[in-house]
């Protein structure tokens, strides 16, 4: 028997008892008996609401705890796009400086730095990218497998 059935059975028993007592005591005590029964109904409703609120609060706390533990995507399409644009804009003067001062080795060093910074950014925003794992479907809507 569930808690709801037990409380419903208790109320039913209380109502039966109230009606029996009303027959014994007469109509002059009817309002007091009805008030007493309604108070029990109010207590039953209050208890049910309190249990429901506690259950929902516990569910919200569990969901919040799960969300806090799950990794959040740290980037958005705009962040990736902006980082790419800034990287390309900075690549031009770095290439010019590296090429003019260090010729081919300087140019290669500048581009290795640019590629390195972009690789670190990609690894930060997509940890699975360099681990050989495929992206999970639905994880990022702007990338399709």
BALOBA-1460 file (C-alpha; in Angstrom, 3 decimals):
// residues 145
<rec num="1" residu="x" x="0.000" y="0.000" z="0.000"/>
<rec num="2" residu="x" x="1.470" y="3.333" z="-1.021"/>
<rec num="3" residu="x" x="1.593" y="6.418" z="1.178"/>
<rec num="4" residu="x" x="-1.172" y="8.047" z="-0.832"/>
<rec num="5" residu="x" x="-3.468" y="5.033" z="-0.388"/>
<rec num="6" residu="x" x="-2.742" y="4.903" z="3.362"/>
<rec num="7" residu="x" x="-3.602" y="8.583" z="3.802"/>
<rec num="8" residu="x" x="-6.735" y="8.182" z="1.665"/>
<rec num="9" residu="x" x="-7.774" y="5.196" z="3.768"/>
<rec num="10" residu="x" x="-7.166" y="7.180" z="6.968"/>
<rec num="11" residu="x" x="-9.350" y="10.022" z="5.694"/>
<rec num="12" residu="x" x="-12.048" y="7.585" z="4.675"/>
<rec num="13" residu="x" x="-11.988" y="6.025" z="8.155"/>
<rec num="14" residu="x" x="-12.133" y="9.489" z="9.729"/>
<rec num="15" residu="x" x="-15.111" y="10.428" z="7.570"/>
<rec num="16" residu="x" x="-16.938" y="7.212" z="8.469"/>
<rec num="17" residu="x" x="-16.224" y="7.814" z="12.170"/>
<rec num="18" residu="x" x="-17.386" y="11.431" z="11.894"/>
<rec num="19" residu="x" x="-20.646" y="10.382" z="10.265"/>
<rec num="20" residu="x" x="-21.240" y="7.685" z="12.920"/>
<rec num="21" residu="x" x="-20.553" y="10.153" z="15.746"/>
<rec num="22" residu="x" x="-22.885" y="12.694" z="14.089"/>
<rec num="23" residu="x" x="-25.659" y="10.130" z="14.223"/>
<rec num="24" residu="x" x="-24.987" y="9.522" z="17.902"/>
<rec num="25" residu="x" x="-24.555" y="13.165" z="18.961"/>
<rec num="26" residu="x" x="-27.149" y="14.799" z="16.775"/>
<rec num="27" residu="x" x="-27.212" y="17.828" z="14.529"/>
<rec num="28" residu="x" x="-26.197" y="20.362" z="17.206"/>
<rec num="29" residu="x" x="-22.587" y="19.094" z="17.025"/>
<rec num="30" residu="x" x="-22.550" y="18.862" z="13.221"/>
<rec num="31" residu="x" x="-20.536" y="22.044" z="12.590"/>
<rec num="32" residu="x" x="-17.880" y="21.056" z="15.146"/>
<rec num="33" residu="x" x="-17.586" y="17.591" z="13.586"/>
<rec num="34" residu="x" x="-17.348" y="19.025" z="10.073"/>
<rec num="35" residu="x" x="-14.711" y="21.545" z="11.215"/>
<rec num="36" residu="x" x="-12.716" y="18.747" z="12.843"/>
<rec num="37" residu="x" x="-12.884" y="16.614" z="9.716"/>
<rec num="38" residu="x" x="-11.947" y="19.571" z="7.488"/>
<rec num="39" residu="x" x="-8.955" y="20.253" z="9.720"/>
<rec num="40" residu="x" x="-7.805" y="16.660" z="9.163"/>
<rec num="41" residu="x" x="-8.286" y="17.101" z="5.404"/>
<rec num="42" residu="x" x="-6.250" y="20.325" z="5.544"/>
<rec num="43" residu="x" x="-3.473" y="18.518" z="7.409"/>
<rec num="44" residu="x" x="-3.556" y="15.734" z="4.814"/>
<rec num="45" residu="x" x="-3.314" y="18.249" z="1.961"/>
<rec num="46" residu="x" x="-0.547" y="20.203" z="3.712"/>
<rec num="47" residu="x" x="1.432" y="16.995" z="4.235"/>
<rec num="48" residu="x" x="0.997" y="15.987" z="0.596"/>
<rec num="49" residu="x" x="2.104" y="19.419" z="-0.607"/>
<rec num="50" residu="x" x="5.093" y="19.402" z="1.737"/>
<rec num="51" residu="x" x="6.170" y="15.961" z="0.502"/>
<rec num="52" residu="x" x="5.793" y="17.049" z="-3.119"/>
<rec num="53" residu="x" x="7.760" y="20.275" z="-2.556"/>
<rec num="54" residu="x" x="10.542" y="18.370" z="-0.759"/>
<rec num="55" residu="x" x="10.694" y="15.809" z="-3.588"/>
<rec num="56" residu="x" x="10.828" y="18.513" z="-6.266"/>
<rec num="57" residu="x" x="13.478" y="20.425" z="-4.313"/>
<rec num="58" residu="x" x="15.560" y="17.257" z="-3.984"/>
<rec num="59" residu="x" x="15.163" y="16.591" z="-7.721"/>
<rec num="60" residu="x" x="16.287" y="20.143" z="-8.504"/>
<rec num="61" residu="x" x="19.299" y="19.767" z="-6.232"/>
<rec num="62" residu="x" x="20.200" y="16.469" z="-7.924"/>
<rec num="63" residu="x" x="19.848" y="18.046" z="-11.373"/>
<rec num="64" residu="x" x="21.968" y="21.021" z="-10.308"/>
<rec num="65" residu="x" x="24.618" y="18.686" z="-8.901"/>
<rec num="66" residu="x" x="24.647" y="16.676" z="-12.134"/>
<rec num="67" residu="x" x="24.924" y="19.859" z="-14.197"/>
<rec num="68" residu="x" x="27.771" y="21.130" z="-12.013"/>
<rec num="69" residu="x" x="29.695" y="17.892" z="-12.532"/>
<rec num="70" residu="x" x="29.117" y="17.635" z="-16.281"/>
<rec num="71" residu="x" x="31.587" y="19.567" z="-18.410"/>
<rec num="72" residu="x" x="30.142" y="22.635" z="-20.040"/>
<rec num="73" residu="x" x="31.075" y="23.582" z="-23.565"/>
<rec num="74" residu="x" x="33.539" y="26.405" z="-23.139"/>
<rec num="75" residu="x" x="33.207" y="27.830" z="-26.595"/>
<rec num="76" residu="x" x="30.629" y="28.926" z="-29.056"/>
<rec num="77" residu="x" x="30.681" y="29.328" z="-32.794"/>
<rec num="78" residu="x" x="31.281" y="33.067" z="-32.361"/>
<rec num="79" residu="x" x="34.260" y="32.485" z="-30.086"/>
<rec num="80" residu="x" x="35.848" y="30.061" z="-32.563"/>
<rec num="81" residu="x" x="35.168" y="32.393" z="-35.479"/>
<rec num="82" residu="x" x="36.557" y="35.405" z="-33.621"/>
<rec num="83" residu="x" x="39.672" y="33.502" z="-32.577"/>
<rec num="84" residu="x" x="40.225" y="32.428" z="-36.205"/>
<rec num="85" residu="x" x="39.852" y="36.000" z="-37.482"/>
<rec num="86" residu="x" x="42.249" y="37.402" z="-34.859"/>
<rec num="87" residu="x" x="44.708" y="34.619" z="-35.612"/>
<rec num="88" residu="x" x="44.681" y="35.402" z="-39.336"/>
<rec num="89" residu="x" x="44.936" y="39.148" z="-38.781"/>
<rec num="90" residu="x" x="47.967" y="38.667" z="-36.509"/>
<rec num="91" residu="x" x="49.498" y="36.136" z="-38.906"/>
<rec num="92" residu="x" x="50.180" y="38.830" z="-41.526"/>
<rec num="93" residu="x" x="52.489" y="41.075" z="-39.473"/>
<rec num="94" residu="x" x="54.102" y="38.078" z="-37.745"/>
<rec num="95" residu="x" x="54.874" y="36.549" z="-41.135"/>
<rec num="96" residu="x" x="56.329" y="39.826" z="-42.370"/>
<rec num="97" residu="x" x="58.504" y="40.285" z="-39.299"/>
<rec num="98" residu="x" x="59.604" y="36.636" z="-39.214"/>
<rec num="99" residu="x" x="60.333" y="36.573" z="-42.941"/>
<rec num="100" residu="x" x="62.222" y="39.852" z="-43.016"/>
<rec num="101" residu="x" x="64.371" y="39.205" z="-39.952"/>
<rec num="102" residu="x" x="64.883" y="35.445" z="-40.103"/>
<rec num="103" residu="x" x="64.072" y="34.686" z="-43.749"/>
<rec num="104" residu="x" x="62.661" y="31.158" z="-44.211"/>
<rec num="105" residu="x" x="63.488" y="29.908" z="-40.661"/>
<rec num="106" residu="x" x="61.905" y="33.044" z="-39.182"/>
<rec num="107" residu="x" x="58.793" y="32.631" z="-41.338"/>
<rec num="108" residu="x" x="58.513" y="28.953" z="-40.326"/>
<rec num="109" residu="x" x="58.948" y="29.866" z="-36.647"/>
<rec num="110" residu="x" x="56.190" y="32.503" z="-36.894"/>
<rec num="111" residu="x" x="53.788" y="30.044" z="-38.537"/>
<rec num="112" residu="x" x="54.658" y="27.262" z="-36.076"/>
<rec num="113" residu="x" x="53.713" y="29.696" z="-33.298"/>
<rec num="114" residu="x" x="50.437" y="30.577" z="-35.026"/>
<rec num="115" residu="x" x="49.581" y="26.906" z="-35.601"/>
<rec num="116" residu="x" x="50.589" y="26.079" z="-32.013"/>
<rec num="117" residu="x" x="48.335" y="28.750" z="-30.522"/>
<rec num="118" residu="x" x="45.422" y="27.583" z="-32.667"/>
<rec num="119" residu="x" x="46.069" y="23.933" z="-31.734"/>
<rec num="120" residu="x" x="46.045" y="24.810" z="-28.028"/>
<rec num="121" residu="x" x="42.783" y="26.717" z="-28.477"/>
<rec num="122" residu="x" x="41.246" y="23.804" z="-30.388"/>
<rec num="123" residu="x" x="42.369" y="21.334" z="-27.701"/>
<rec num="124" residu="x" x="40.935" y="23.563" z="-24.973"/>
<rec num="125" residu="x" x="37.533" y="23.871" z="-26.603"/>
<rec num="126" residu="x" x="37.407" y="20.293" z="-27.986"/>
<rec num="127" residu="x" x="39.244" y="17.911" z="-25.660"/>
<rec num="128" residu="x" x="38.297" y="14.888" z="-27.796"/>
<rec num="129" residu="x" x="39.740" y="16.404" z="-30.967"/>
<rec num="130" residu="x" x="43.312" y="15.195" z="-30.467"/>
<rec num="131" residu="x" x="42.431" y="11.986" z="-28.627"/>
<rec num="132" residu="x" x="41.103" y="10.218" z="-31.702"/>
<rec num="133" residu="x" x="37.522" y="10.136" z="-30.424"/>
<rec num="134" residu="x" x="34.618" y="11.146" z="-32.579"/>
<rec num="135" residu="x" x="32.363" y="13.944" z="-31.451"/>
<rec num="136" residu="x" x="29.162" y="12.845" z="-29.785"/>
<rec num="137" residu="x" x="26.063" y="13.554" z="-31.877"/>
<rec num="138" residu="x" x="24.095" y="16.539" z="-30.694"/>
<rec num="139" residu="x" x="26.954" y="17.933" z="-28.610"/>
<rec num="140" residu="x" x="27.595" y="20.869" z="-30.914"/>
<rec num="141" residu="x" x="24.889" y="21.807" z="-33.401"/>
<rec num="142" residu="x" x="27.142" y="23.753" z="-35.753"/>
<rec num="143" residu="x" x="29.421" y="20.742" z="-36.453"/>
<rec num="144" residu="x" x="28.101" y="17.798" z="-38.402"/>
<rec num="145" residu="x" x="29.651" y="14.378" z="-38.522"/>
